[in-house]
Amino acid sequence: MLKKQIPTDQLRLGMYVVELDRPWLGTKFAFQGFPVTTEEELESLRTQCKSVYVDPERERWIPELPRRGEPLRGRVVYSTTTPVEKELPAAKQIYASCRRSVDKLFTTLKLERRLDVPALTTAVSSVTESISRNPDAMLLVNRVRERGDRQLGRAMDTAILMITFGRFLQYPRERLEVLGLAGVLLDVGRLEAGGAAGSKPLDAIETDPDVIAHVMASVDSIRATPNLPRGIADIVVQHHERQDAKGYPAGLEAHEISLDGAIAALVDAFCELTWDGAEGGHVSASNALSLLHKLRGTLFHEALVEQFIQCIGIYPVGSAVELSSGEIGIVIAQNLVRAPPAARDGGDRRERRADLSAPRARPREGAPHLCGRALPHPPHAAEGRAAGGSEGFLHLKRRRFAYDGSADARVTYRIALPKSEEGYGVSVPGFPGCWSQGATGQEALDNVREAIREYLSVVDEQLRGEDVREVAVIR
């Protein structure tokens, strides 16, 4: 038996205590030698002893219980201190360095069955610093890169998105780094198993013991590695748990899954859906978000899904989109708008109607183009993308689509017009993804008319050549 003395402030759940710094007689402990399995035992040992002797060989891992009443959002206010164009060169270098570190980490794990932590923690810290300054630059670099090795690419995707989401949720810097490290290490157990498992529908119940075993293999590798921040194993073991208790490996109930574990589950699912490696089969980011939204509350944490959609947007950074002008562009930044008061406190969310027979309003000087639709192709494969430099991400290819806007009939559509601190946001419930905004209510109405026209023109384009019918509905 290997006996090691440690101060009780270093004692943690799962450690096996074999001896105290005082006689067992007179303490609350019935057995002379036991594993620490509860917070009460931990607190009792710290109260009665200054140090204890533990047996490292008999230590076992016990997941950290979720903190009761833990708030969804933190209190750290991040501001964008560097424009995306200025942060982009640094983000490219940091990304390349981190990718090399992760690649080396995976190679070392395959050959030597160990994790090389110092280089990884330094790299993830640099990525966190860049995302803290401006998340759009790192998201853009990650999105437009060549896909390459699946395991490596998925690790980078997940880590960067988890850090970005944590920043959006206003978590402290230390927590962002833990999320980033967990993102890299989520599936390291697959490396020892010889590769990635095949994809299945998100709501499929996993029964393959080898697939389930990869989670605990990842946890074992993490626990065997010293100097990793506490909590990473807890995140990794929960990233396949689901809110309906049909996940794995433990089938945890919703209240047993920590927020960080729920974040990992959500981000990992999104990255899996949108991964566009050589085997294909991916879906667009907007379709992936739509699926996650449908599965909120059953598979994924309902409030986190809503926050995640706000974080990355319907058209995430790096998406190829067709603009209302008919041009093709790459999204390089997100203008996040806080949830309007009506959405937060149940205030009045007014409903208006947009009249398409009204004359088109001229967009104000400097107003952005509206996104007509997301394109199915990943941006690095988009035709016409310039090579090198930030200009490559801004390149546009002219491709106009036909639209006859001379409708004689008066057509009205229901819209929601909530007011926020930034002005008025406006959406069309009947047209998913069709929205606009304006400094005033009237400006928002003028802008959404144009958005509806462009939305309908895209629908016409997509239905061209199809057997299209019309039905009349009396309400």
N, C-alpha and C positions, 0 to 999 in steps of 0.2 A: 504494500500500500504506500502510495506517494502522498505525504502529508505536507501541506503548505499553509503557513500562517499569513493571514491577511487582516487588515483593519476592517471593522464591521461596516464602515461607510463604503467599502468596495464590494461588499457582499451583495449578491443578486439572486433572483429566483433561479432555481435549478441546481445551485451549488449544493454539494453534499458536505454537511458539517460533521466532523468526526470528534472534535474536541473543543472545549471552551477555554477561555483564559481564567476560569474560575471553576470550582467543583460543580458537578451536575446537580448535586443535592441542594435543594433550596431554589432551584429554577423551576420554570413552568413546563419544562420539556420532559415528557414521559420516557423517551428513549435516548440512550447515549449513542448518537449517530443517526442522522436523518437528513433527507433532502429538504431544502427550503422550497415550499410549494405555494405559500400564500403571502400576501403583503403583511398580514398580521404576524406571522412567524418572523418575517424580516424585521419588522419594527420592534418586536420583542427582543430579538437578538441584539439589535443596535442599542436598545435601552439598557440591557443587563450586562453587555460585554463591550469591551473596547476592541478586542480582536478575537478571532476564532481560527481553528485549523480546518482546512477543507481537503477533500480528496479529489483532485482534478479528473481522475480516471472514472469516477462514479458520478460526475456531473451530468445532468441531462437538461435538454432544452425545454423550456416552458414558455409558450407565447405570452407576450405582455397583454393584459386585458385592456380593452378600449376604455378610454377615460370617459366616465359618465358625465353627460352634459357638456361635452367638449364643443365649443362653438365652431360653426362651419368656417367662419372667416377669422383671420387674425387681425392684428392691429397695426402692423408695420405698413407704413405708407411708402410705396415706391414711386418715384417719378422718373420719366424718361429723360436722362441727362445728356444723351448723345443722339443726334439724328441718325436715322438708319443708314444714310449714305456714308457718314463718318465712321459708324461702328462696323460697317461691313468688312473693311480690310482686316481689322483686328479679329472679328468673328471668324473669318476664313482661316486665319493662322491658328486660333484657339481650337477651332473644330478639327483641323488637320492633326494637331498635336494630340488632342483627346482621342481621336480615332486610332492613331498609332498606339497610344497607351492601352486602349481597350483591346486592340488586335494582339498586342504583346501579352496582355493579361490572359486572353483566351488560349494563346499558344502555350504559355507557361502552364496553364491549368491542364491542358491536354497531355503535355509531355511529362510534367513533374507533379501533377495532382496538388497544386497549391496556387493560391491567389497572390499576385504581386501587388500589394496594397499601396505603398507610398506613391508610386507614379500615378496610380489611378485617382487617389484622393486629390493630388495636386491638379490633375487635369480637370476633374469635375469641379473643383473650386474655381478654376479659371472660367469654365463654361458658365457657372453660376454668376460670376462677376459680370461677364458680358451680358447675360440675360437680365441681370439687375439694372444695367445701364439702359438697354434697349432690347427687348426680347425678339423683335421682328427680324433683326439682322441674323441672329443664330438660327431662327426658324427658316429663314430664306436660304441660308447656306445649306442647311440640312435637307431642305426640300429639293433643291435643284442639283444635288450631287448625283453621281452615278450610283445605282443601287448596290452593286457588288455583292459580297457575301451576305447571305440572309441573316445569320446569327449576329454578325457585327453591325449590319445596318439596322436591324430591329432594336438592338441594344442602344444605339445612338438615338434612334427615333424616340424610344420610350423615355430615356433619361432626359432628353431635351424638353419633351412635352411635359414630363412630370415637374421639372424645375419651373417651366413657364407657368403651368397651372398653379403651382404653389405660390409663385410671385403674385399671380392674379388674386389668389385667396388671401394675400397679405400675410403670409407666414414669415417668420424670422429667417435670417440668412442661414443659420445652422440647420434648420429644418429643410430648407431648400437643398442643401448639400446632401442630407440624408436621403431625400427623395431621389436625387440624381444618382447617387451610388446604388440605391435599390433598383432604379430603372436599368442600370447596366447589368446588375447581377440577377435579375428576375429569373432568367432561364439558363444560368450557367450549369445547372444539373443536366441539361440536354447535351452538353458537350461530352460529358462522360458517358452518356447513353448513345453517343454516335450521331447526333444531329437533331434537327427539329422534327417535331411530329406533324402529321398532316392536319390541315385546317378542318374544323367542323363548324356547323351552325352554332351561333352563340348560345342558343337555348337548348342545345343538345346536352344530355346528361352523360358525362364521361364515365366509362366503365373499364377502359383499358388500364390495367394495373401498371404497365410500364409508363404510360403518360402521367398517371397520378404520382408515380414514384419520383418523377423528375423534380417535383416541388421540394420534397424532403431531401433529395440529393443536392439541390441548390442550398437549402438551409444548412445541411451538414458541412458543405464547403465553406459557407460564410462563418459558421460557428467555430470551425477549426482554424480560422484566420484571426490572429491577434490584431489589435489596434483599429478594428473597424468600429464605427460609432454604434452605440447600443440602439436597437430598434430596427435595424435593417432586416434581420431575420424575421421579425414580426410582420413586416410589410411583404416580404417575399412569400411567406407561407400563406398569406391571405389573398394573393392576387388572382386566384381562381375560385375564391369563395363568392357566393352569390346571395343577394338579399332574400331569395326565396328558400334558402337553406339547401339548395340542390347543387352547390358547388363542391369543390374538393380542395384539400384532402380530408378536411374534418367535417364538412357539411354544416358550417357555422350558421347560426341564426343572425338576422340582420343586426340585432343589438350587440352581438359578439364581435362584429367586424369593426376594426378601428377605422377612423377617417382616412389615415394614410393607406391602409390596406384597400379601402374602397376606391381611393384615387388610383392606386396601382391597377386594380381590376378594370376600371373604366378606361384609363389611358392605354393599357395593354390591349384591350379589345379594339379600341379605335385604331391603333397602330397595325394590328393584325388585319383588320378589314381593309385598310388603305395601303398595305404593303404591295408594291408593284414590282416585285423582283421577276426573275426569269420565268417562274412558273405561272405568273399572271393570276387572274381570278380576283383581282382587287376591285374595290368599288370606289367611287369618287368620295371626297371628304363630305360633301353635302348629303349624299345618300347614307354614308356611315353614320353621320350625326342624326339623320332621320330615324335610322334603325335603333340607335342607342336611346333616342327619345321615346320610341315605342316601348322599349324594354325597361324604362325607368320605373323604379318601384318594385319590379319583379326580379330582374337580374342585377340592376345597378342602382346605387344610391340616388334617389329621386332628385334631391336638391343639388347634388354634385353634378348630375347630368345637365341641369339647367345652367349651372355656373360654367361648366366646361364649354357648352355651346356659346355662351357669351364671351368666354376667354379666347377661343380660336376663331370664331365667326363662321358664318355660313360659307364664306369663301376664304379659307385659311391662307395665311401668308405662303407664297410659293405656288398657289393654284393658278392654272391657266384658265382665263375667262374670255368670253366674247363680250365686248362692251356694247353699250347702246349705240355707239357710232358705227358698229360693224367691225371694229378693229379687234385684234387679239392681243391680250396683255397678260402680264404676270403680276399678281397681287404682291406688293412689297411692304405693305404696312397696314395695320388695323387701327381704325379710330374707334376706340371702345367708348360706348355710351352707357352710363350707369342706368340701372333699372329705374323706370319712372316711379314717382310716388304712388301712383295707382297700383303698380305691381307689388309695391312693398307693404302698403298699409291698407289695402282694400279701398282706396279712394275711387272717385268716379273715373271710369275709363270711357270716354265719350265715343260714340259710334257715329260716323258720318258716311255719306255716299259720295263717290267720285263720279262726276258726270263727264263722260268722254266726248260729248258733243261740244264742250267748252273749248275755246281756242287754246292752242298750246302756248304755254308760258316759255319765254326765252330764258335759258339758264343764266343765272347771274355770273358775272365775270369771275373766273377761277373756280367755278363749281365743278366737282368731280363728275366723271362719266358714271352712269349707272351700270352695274353688271347685268347683262342680259341673261347669261347662263354660265355655269361651270362647264368646262370642256373635259371629256373623258381621258385625255392624254396627259401623262405627267409632264411638267414643264420642261424637264431636261430633254424630252423627246419632241417638244413642240417645234414645228417647222419655222425657221427664220430666227431662232434665238442666237443672238450674237455671242461670240466667245470672249471670255475674260472681261474683267472690270465690272463695276456696278452697272454700266450702261447695258450690259448683256441682259440684265434682269428687267430692264425697262423697255426692251425692244418690242415694237408693235408690228404686226403683219396686217395689211389691209385686206379685209374680206367682208364686204357689205352683204346684208341679206335683204331680200325684197319685202316690202310691207306696204299695203294699200291703206293709208290712213284716212281716206275720204269716206268714212261711214256716214250714211245719212240718218240712220236710226239713232235715237237717244238711248244709250245703254248706261245703266248705273250699277255700281258694285259697292258692297258694304266694306267699310274700312274701319280700323281702330286708330284713334288719334290721341295717344297719351302724351302728356306734357312732362318734360324732365327739366333738369337744371340747365341743359344745353339747348333747349328749344323744344321742338315737337318731332316725335318719331311717328311714323305712320306705316301700317302694314295692312295687307289685304288677306283676311283669313281664308278666302276661297282659293288663293294662289300662293302655295307654299314658296317662301323665298322671295316674294315680291314685296319690297318695302322701300321707303325713302325717308327723308327728314327735311326739316326746314327751321329757320330761325323763328318764323311765325306760323300760326296755324294755316293761314292762306298760302304761304309759300310751300308748306308741306303738302297741301292739297294740290297745288299746281305741279309739284314735283312728282307726286304719286300718279297723276294722270299720265305723265310721260312714262313712268315705270310700268304702268298697266299696258299701255300701248306696246312698249317694247316686249313685255312678257308675252302678250298675245301674238306678236309677230314671230317670236321664237317658237311658240306652240304651233303656229301655222307652218313654219319651216319644218318642224319635226314631223308633222302629220302629212306633209306633201307626198302624194302617191298612195296614201292609205285609203281604205274604204271608210270614209267619214260620214256619219249619219247625225241627224239632229233630232232631239226629242223635246217636247213641250211639257212643262211641269206647271200645274196649277196649285198655288199655295193658299 
